[in-house]
Amino acid sequence: MSVRFSLLRVLSRPASVFEAIAHEEHSAGAVFFGASLWLGLAPPVFAFLGASRFGWNVGVVDPLFLTTRELFGMSAAYFAALLFGFMSTAVISQWMASTYGARRSLGAHFALITAVGAPLALGSVAHLYPHLVVNFVVFVPVLIWSLYLLYSGLPIALGVSPERGMLMASSIVAYLLVGAVSLLGLTVVLWSYGIGPKIWV
């Protein structure tokens, strides 16, 4: 599963991507190093470049500029969080598979989560101009697109009925929501202990 496979075919013929996942054997390592790793690298790289050039802008105060060291540290943490989110979601999806009668191959779950996340990686180009409103306008439709791919593609890729696929996809979304809230809480705790960039407004 290459980057070209993930992006171009998900954009133009997503159904064929999920059919390929269903009928071809995918190695978890090949999917990860062939596509997932590089798609996960795009958002932090774009964020680093955009924040270096324009600073962070929430629209009510002057743009916030951080040092190169702080930006690198935050981009590295962003990358690590994305990789952890990807790998844990794929593993959770595989763990759920027995409950819903889905395929259990870890490679298939890696491929599914990579295909579903491809639009988010593409939309992260908005990080090149890290303005809150711009990123919100871009990421809301992109997130809806990824959710559509998850709900429509999971039954095809994992070989389950649409009804079971909807339940399994909803369980995955619930896991991601819990993970997002937990990450926000962890960020607040770390910042309260002085771990993170020093921001003065």
Buried (B, 14 or more C-beta within 10 A) or exposed (E): BEBEBBBEBBEEEBEEBBBBBBEEEBBBEBBBEBBBBBBBBBBBBBBBBBBBEBBBBEEEEEEBEBEEEBBBBBBEBBBEBBBEBBBBBBBBBBEBBEEBEBBEBBBBBBBBBBBBBBBBBBBBEBBBBBBEEBBEEBBEEBEEBBBEBBBBBBBBBBBBEEEBBBBBBEBBEEBBEEBEEEEEEEBEEEEEEEEBEEEEE
